[in-house]
Amino acid sequence: MAVSSLAFARVLVPPSPRTDVRFFSLTVGVKEDRLGVDNKSAGDDGSRGEGLEHFLFGSKDLGKDWSSTARINPLFIDGLEIFDEKKQKIAVISEVSSPGELELIQPDNVEVENIVIDFRGGWQVIPAENIVAAFQGCRGTVLAVSTNSTEAQVFLEALEQGLDGVILKVEDMDDIIKLKDYFDRRNEAKSQLMLTKATVSKVEVVGMGDRVCVDLCSMMRPGEGLLVGSYARGMFLVHSECLETNYIASRPFRVNAGPVHAYVAVPGGRTSYLSELQSGREVIVVDQNGLWRTAIVGRVKIESRPLILVEAKENGGDDTYSIFLQNAETVALITPEKGSSGRTAIPVTSLKVGDEVLVRKQGGARHTGIEIQEFIVEK
């Protein structure tokens, strides 16, 4: 017989994707012990595992049965209250199906620190935003019941900061995997990519080609752009069109990225061809320091334009990296911070041999965008 369970998941969703984000099976506060749940049963050494460890059951006996065959920490429901194995109450459930019921959930009205909201009125986004606003800066911890990973993401991103966590009520393991993948992507954003200085060794006008403009659903700041290159082993940091010019309005959502054949960095350490990008896909936006975040592609424009070939070599290295870019003043490569040029970026029309730019070195062999270990020559 199939048994339905509520899998607890928690992510610290920051005001900014650059802030530290961590994934836990169950943590419903800034500190792991906010619920008083012992999280040190995942391994013999007290360490935590990668997967989900805490599950919510309809009865204590059912939780015991599952914990005897799987390494999990069971919790159970009694009415509208949630208890741990020691029968300690750790949270209450509040069912919300009307605006009036939602208004009753206020920090001053909640008798316990941890509350789980089950939205039943059809509306989710606006009620979740109202809760985030009401509990901002308060000690209380608020989670929401989600019936799939998409709903969970809505709750975790409400008003950018999101609710404190979610209870994922599913029977399909795919939803749990998808939510964990979402956490992993957010978790990666706390790390920095290592960028390397490279010296331009060649700048050559080569003729016409089909170039790709990538318009994002997010604004970019000076010093931010996309990682693009003809070879996956070395990708250039191409600046956005956020800088003001005299002849055309700035477009801080756009990167004039290069021709259709070029690689572009996407989440998960993968690459995609620029020609494969379309509305709804994700790319990574990187700044001069290697800090990065994910962004959604809103539109891709492919047009025939004159191109420039740029080649660069790592300082002190022999590898040559290559990129084609549109021959236009609004297209620029990002330079090392406080570089020799004294600029954030150098337009390709002003680029010359000896200029320093930033590149990202990585494995060159790829299979469907995934880095693999094999011998390969690209030139």
N, C-alpha and C positions, 0 to 999 in steps of 0.2 A: 504494500500500500504506500502510495506517495504521501509524504508528510510535508505540509507547508510550514515554513518557518520564517521568522523575521530576522534578517541578518543585519546586525548593527554595523554601521560604518561611520567614520568621522574624519573630517578634514578641517584643519585650521585654515579658513579662507581669509587671506589678508586683504587689507585695503588696496594694496598694490601687488601685482604678480611678482614683483622683485623681492617681496618679503618672504621669510622662511615659511615653508609649507611642509607639513609632514602627514603621512598616512598612518592611521591606526585602525585596528579592527573595531575597537570601542573606546573612544575617549570623547566625552561630551563637555569638556571644558578646556581652558587653557592649560591646566595641569591634569596629568593622567589620573590622579586619584580623586578628582572632583566628585565622582559618583561613589567612591569608596569601593570600587571593584578591584579585586586583585588581578593584575595583568601579568603576573609572573609565572603563569602556568603553561606558557607556550612551549618552553623547552626545559630540558633538565638543568641547564645552567641559568635559568631565569630569564633568558633572552627572548625577545619577541620574534615571532615568525612573520613572513611576508604576507600570508593570507588572512582571511577573516577567522577570528577565533571566538567571537562572542555571538551567541544566537539566542533569540527570544522565543520561548515556547508557551503554548497555551496552558501547560500544567507543569508542576515541578517534577512529577514522575516521568513525563515524556522527556524533559531535559536530562534527567539522570540516565535514561536509556540511551540517549544519543551520546552523552559524555562518556559512557562506558565503552563505546566503540570508536569514538573519534576524539581527537585532542581539541576540545572546545571548552569555553567557559559559558555554561548555560545560565540564562536569566528566564524568569517566567512572569506571566501576567496573572493577576488576581483582580477581577473587576476592571477598574481603570487605574490600577497601580502596578508598578513593576518592582520585583524583588530579586535579590541575588540568592545564591545557594544557602546563605546564612539567615534567610528570611528578613533581611534588612531592606527596607523600602528605599529605593534609589531614585525613583522618578514617578510622576503621575501623568496620565494620559488625559488630554482635553479634546473632545470632539467638537469641531466647529463646522456648522452648516449655515450660519447666518451672520450678518454684520454685528448684530447684538451680542452673539456669543463670542465673537472675536474681540469686541471692546472690553469684555470681562477679563481678558488675558492681559493684564498689566503688571509690571513689576511689584507694585504695592498690593495687588490682589492675590498674588501667587504665594501659597503657604510653604512650598518647598522650592529648593534651588533649581531642580531639574524638571523640566516639563516637556512632554511630547505632544505635539499638535497633530491631530488627524483631520485634515481639511476635507470636508464632505459636501461642500456647497457648490462644487463645480469650478469656482474661482480659486486660483493658486498664487499667481504672480503678485497681484496687488495685496492680498492678505499677508503674504510672506514679507513683502516690503514694509507693510505696516508694523509687523512684529519686530523686524530688524530695527526699525526706527525707534519703537517703543522701548526695546531692551538695550539699546546702545549705551555702553558704559556701565551697565548694571551687572551685578554679580550672578544673576540668574542665567541658566543655560537652557536653550530652547532647541529642540529637534523637531523634524517633521517626518511624517510617515509618507514614504514614496512607493509607488507600485511599479516603477521601472526606473532605469538609469537616467532617462531624459528628465523625468520629474525631479529626481534627486539633484541634477545639475541646476535646475531652475531654483530650487531652494538654496543651494549652496552658493549661488551667485546673486541672490536678491539684493538690490541696492549695492552691488559690487562686493560688499563685505560678506553677505550671506548669513543664513542661520548657522547655529553652532554645529549642527550635524544632521544626519538623516537616519531613519530606520527604513531599511530597504525590505519591503514586503513582497517577495517574489517566489515563484516556483521554478523559474527558468534561470539556470546558472549563468547564462549568457549575460543577463543584466548585472549580476555581481561582477563578472569579469570586465564588462564595459565600464562599470563605475570605478573599479580598481585601476583600469587603464587611464581613466580621467584623473584620478588622484595622482597617478604616476607622472602624467604630463605636467600637472600643476607643481608636483614636487621637484621635477627637473628644473623648473624655472628659478629655483633658489640658487642654482649653481652657475658658475661662470664658464664660458667657452674660452679656451686659450687661443688668442689671436697672435699672429706673428708678423713682424715687420718684413716687408719685401721691397726690393728696389726695382723700379721700372727699368726694363732693359730694352723695350721696343714699343714704339707707338706708330701705327701705320694705318692710313686710310685704305680700306679694302673694297668698297663698293656697296651695293644694295643687299639687303636681307630682310627677313621677316622678324621684326623685333616685338617683344612682349612688354606691355605696361601692366603692372600688377596693382590694382586699386584695392586697398584694404578697408575693412569696416572699422578701423582704428586710426587715430592720428599718430604720426611719428614726430619726434623732436629732433633738433639738430644733433648730428652724431649718430643717428639710428638709420638702419637700412636692412637690406636682405643680403644673405650670403649666396653668391652666384658665381659660376665658373664653367669653363669648357671642360675641365677635368674635376672629378670629385675629390681628387687628392689635394687640391688647393683651390679654395673658393674666395673670391674677392668680396669685400663689404661694400656694396653699392648703395650710395646715399639716396634718401628719399628726396622728393621735390618740395621739401618744406622751406627752403631758403627763399627769401624775397629777391626778386629781380625787377629790373626796370621795364621789361618788355612783356612779361607774362605773370599772371597771378600765381602765387605758390599753391601747391597741391600736396599738403602734408600727409595725405593718405596714399600717395602714389610712389612707386618705384619703377622707373624706366629700366628694366632689369637686364635686357639683352635678347639675343635671338632665341628662336624656338628650341634649338638643340641643347641649350645650356642647362646645367643642373642648378637647382635651387634647394636650399636646406629647408626641411620640414621637421615637425616634432618626431621624437623617437630616435634621433640620430640617423634619420633616413634622408634621401634626396628624391627629388621629383624633377622631371623635365619641365621647363617652363611651359611647353606646349600642352602639358597634362593638367595644369592648374585650371580651375573653374570655380564659379561661385560656390561657397560653402566649404572649400578646402581650407586647411590650415597651413600656415608657414610660420617661421620663427623670425622675429624682429630682433636685431642685435645692435648693441651700441659699441662705442670705441673701447670700452673696458671689458667687453665680452659678456656683459649682462644681457639676458635675453628674455623674451616673452613670446607667447603664441598670439597669432592674430588670424582672423578669418578673412579669406579672400571674398571681396564683394563683386568684383568684375575683373575680367582680363581682356585687354585689347591687343590684337595682333595686326600690325600694319607694316607695310614695306617702307624701310627707311635706310639712309646711308649709314654705314657702320665703320667703326674704328677697331682695329685689333690692338690689344694691350697685352704685353707679356711682362712678367716680373720674376725675379729670383729672390729666394730667401737670403737675407744677409748672411754671408758666410757659407751658403749652401750651393748645390749644383742644380737642384730641381728648378725647372721653369714652369710657371703657372700662366694660364692664358684665359682671356675673356674678350668677347666682342661686345661693344656697346654702341648705342646710337651716337652718331656724330652731332651732338647738340650741346649747347652751353648749360642746359638744365640737368645734364647727366654727369654725375660725379662719383669718384671713389673716395672712401673715407680714409683719412690719414691717421697715423699714430697720434695720440694725445700729446700736445706740445711738440709736434713733429717739426722737422726742419723748415717746412713751408709756413708754419705758424697758423695754419688754417684747419678747420674741421674736415673739410673735403676739398678735393681738387677737381674742377670740371675737366672732362676728357679733352675738351678743346684746348685746355691750357696745360695738359699733362705732357711731361717731357722725360727723357731718359735721366735717371738719377733721382727722381722723386720717390719718396717713400709712401707706401700704401699698406693697408692691413689685409692679411689673408688668414684663412682658417685651414690648417693642415689636418688631413685625415686619411683614412684608407681609401685607395683609389678604386679597388675592385668592387663592383656593385652588381646585385641581382635584384631586379624590381625595386631598386632604391635602397636595398639593405646591404650594408657592408659585409663582404665575405673575404675569406683568406684564399687568394689564388694569385698566380703570376699574371700580370697584365702590363701592357705597354700602351700608353696613350700619347699621341703627339699630333 
